[in-house]
Amino acid sequence: MNPRFAHVINPVAAPSTSDLSIAQPVTFESMRAAQHYARSSFEVELYAAFFPEDERIVPPHYSKLQPLDRSILDVKPFNEPRKLPLIRDILERLYQSSDAEYLIYTNVDIALVPHFYIVVAKMIESGCDAASITRRTISKNHLNPADLPLMCAEVGQDHPGNDCFVFRRDACKEFDLRHTCIGTNFFPRVLLLNMIVHARNFQLFRDLHLTFHLGDDRSWKSDKFADYLEHQKGELRAVLQNYHRAGKLKDHPLIKKWMDKNMPRAPKWRRATRFLCKQNVIRGCI
């Protein structure tokens, strides 16, 4: 039986000077095209999570989730105020609105190739129940959504970041996401950590041509957003500590890397996870 997908993004009513004003229409059209491509095989539900002031740009082919009513600015103050949503709020609304077996979150500037959902369904059929799919970075030679076929034809360059996430609905309810916000660095690590911990078979796909981004601007890396980065790092440490205390960390390369960088004084975690793997308490270890 083919899975059902519920895919959510966070549209923003960006000013004309923002790259999002160009990227979002491409994303909207690419998701509509991919949904249409898969329609004869299985159902794909498209959802939008948004603040009330952004509702006007949500396309009609998206189901609207309950409007977001808080941002990272309701958690703590920052030097450069940015109304960034909490990923927990987005996923909770999606979970409550859809009973699809698999949930997908992508950044709003990430576009899909038409066969995206077909390939993801094949991944699941092969045994993968959680996946991160990294994007290709293409040129800005074509910016009009009508030129989507030309954009998809560009192979582009691979990119190390994570911005497309697929996971089981029943795993989502167990996620510990704290006050991690989207739109800045380290958010993907918190979501990936949760996906790995609760997956039976997590896969990281870095060499597939399934999603793409126009250009490679990284405005979020500016020093003026350093306090957001520190907040996100703190949330990652808190989630690592929570799962470490609960004995749920898996012996996975990404978790090892994050533990070494964020909890260098917790050397016993490796021995504990390896022992549990040998005892078959933790599944999906490598």
N, C-alpha and C positions, 0 to 999 in steps of 0.2 A: 504494500500500500504506500502510495506517495505521501510525503509529509505535507502539512500545511504550514505556511510561513506568515508571520506578522512582522512587518519591517517598519521601523520608526526612524524618523529624522526630526531635527529641530530647526524649522525654518525661521529666518530672522528678517525683519523689514530693514535691510541694510541700506545706507545711503548710496547714491549713484557712484560715489568715489571709492566705495569698497569693492574688493575683488569678489565678494559674495554676490554682488548685484549681477555679475556675469556668471559665476559658477552655479548659483542656485537654479536658475532656469534650465541649465544643462542637466543638473541632477534630477530635477522634477521630470523632465522629458525622458531621461534614460531609465528611470524607475518605471514610468508608465509603459515604455516600450518593452522592458524586461518582464513586467507583469503580463502584458499582452502576449508575449512570446511563449510564456509558460501556461497560458490559460487552458489549453487542451489537455494538460498533464496533471495539474493540481492547482489549488487555490493559493493566491498570494494576496494578503491584505496590506495595504499601505496606510500608515498612520503618521500624523503630525503632532508633535508635542511643542507647544508654543506659549509665550506670554500673551496676554490679551491684546497688547498693542501690535503684535505680529500676525494676528489672525488674518488680516486682510490679504496677505500674500500666499496663504495656503491654497494650493490648486484644488479644484473640485474633485479630482480623482483620489484625494486623500481623505480618510476618516479622521475627524478631529477628536483628539483626546481632551479630557478635562483640562482647561488652561492651567498653566503653571502658576503658582501663587507665591513662590519664594525663589531666591537666587543665592549665590554665594555671599552677596552683600548682607543678607539677613543672618549669616553665620558669624562674620567678623568684618571689620573695616580693612580696606586696602588703600594703598597710596594712589592708585589709578582705578577709580570705581568702574567695574565692568559687570554688567548684569548677566552673569553666566549661570545657566541652570545646573542643578545637581543631577548627576546621572541616576541616582536612586529615585528621584521624583519621576523622571522620564520612564524608567523601566517599571516602576510600580503602576503607573497609569496604563502602560501597555499590557501588563500582566492582568490587570483588572478588566480591560476592555476586550481582550481576545483570548480564546482558548486554543489557538493554534499550537501545535506541538513544538515548533521552533520559533524563536524570536531572533530578530536581526536588528542591530543598531549600526548605523554608519554616520560619519560626520556629514554635514549638509553640503559640503563642497566635494564630496566623492560621488562620481558618476559610475554607472554600471554598463557593462556590455550587455547586449540583448539576451544572451544565453546564461546570464549570471545565476538565476534561480535553478535552472536545469542542472548546472554543474554542482551547485551546493546540494541539491537533492541526490546527486550521484555520490558525493562525499559521504552523506549520511547513510546511503544504501551500503557503502563499503565499510561502515562501522564507526565513522567519526561522529561524535555527538557534540563537539564544540570546536570552533575554528576561528582563527584570525587570518584574514586574507589581506595581504599588503597590496598597495596600489601600484600602478605605473604612473609615472609623471610624463605628461605629454606637453607639446609646445602650446603656445597661445595663438597659433596660426588660424585656428577656427574657433570662434566664440559664440556663434549663433546656434541655438538648439536644433535648428533645421539642418545643421551640418554634423549632427551626431554620427552618421555613418563614417564621415571622414575622420572624426575624432577616434572612433573605435578602431579604425584601420591603422592608426599610429601605434606602433609597438611601444614607443617611449622608453623611459629608463626605469629600472627598479628603484624602490624607495624603502628605507629601513623602518619607517614608522608604521604604527598599527592604527587603522581607522575604520575597519570593517569587522564586526564581531557577530558570530552565530552561536547560539546555545539553546539547550532544551528549556522549555518553559518551566518545567518542574524544578530545574536547578536554579532558575532565577530567584525563586522565593527564598532560597538559602543564602543568597549573596550578602556579604558584609561590605557595603560601599561607603559607609560613613558620610562625610560631607565632601566627597570628591566631586569637583565640577568639571564639565566639559569645556572645550575652548582654550585649554592651556596644557602645558606639558604634564607628564606623569599620570594623567587620567587613564590612558590606555593600560598602564601597568597595574593599576588597581582592579580594573575590569578583567584583565587577563589573569591575574592572580586568582580571582574568584572562579573564573571559568576553568582553570586548571584544577583547582581544588575539588570542584564539584562535578567534573567531567569523568566519564568512563574512558574516553579516548579523545584527548585534545590534540589538535593538529595545527601547526603554524605553517601557512602556505605563503612563501615569499617569492615564488617565481611564476605565478599564474597571471595571465592577462585577462582579469575579470573586472577590475575596477580601475579608474584613472582619475587624475587631478590635473587641472590646467595650470601649468607652471609649478614653481617650487618656492613660492613666497612663504616665509616663516615669521610673520610679524609677531607672533606670540613669544619669540625668543628674545625680544627686546629686554634690556636690563631694567626698564621701568616696570616690568611685570615680575620682578624677582620675588616679591612677597607672595605672589600666587604660587610660584614654584615651590617655595618653602612650605606653604600650606599643603600642597599636594604631596610633597615628600613626607610630611608628618602623617597624612592620612594613610599613605602606603605603609609606613612603619607600624602604625596602629593596627592595620589589618594583618600584617605579617605576624605581629605579636599575638594577636587574637587566635589566629590559626595555629601558631606555634604552641601556645599554651593548651589548645584543644587537641593537639596531636594530629592535625589534619594536613600539615604540609607534605607535599609529595616530593620525591627526589627527582626534580625536574631541572634542567639547565637554567631556565629563566628564574625559577625560585632560588636556586643556589646563587645566581648573580645578584638578585635583589637582596638576599640575606647578607651576602658578603659586603655589599655596599651600605646597607641601611641598618644592619644589626651585627656589626663585626665582633661584638662581645658575647655572642651566643653560639660558641663553637659546638655545643652538644647537639644542635638541631640536625646536623648531617647524620650523626650516628643514629639518632632516634628515627629519622625517616628511613634510613637504609634498613634498620632492624625491622621496622614495620613492613617495609616492602618484602623482606624475606619471609615474614610471617603471613604475607598475603592479606594484611589488614588494609593496606593502601593499594588501590587498584590503578592500573594504567601507568605504573612507574617505569622509568627507563634506566 
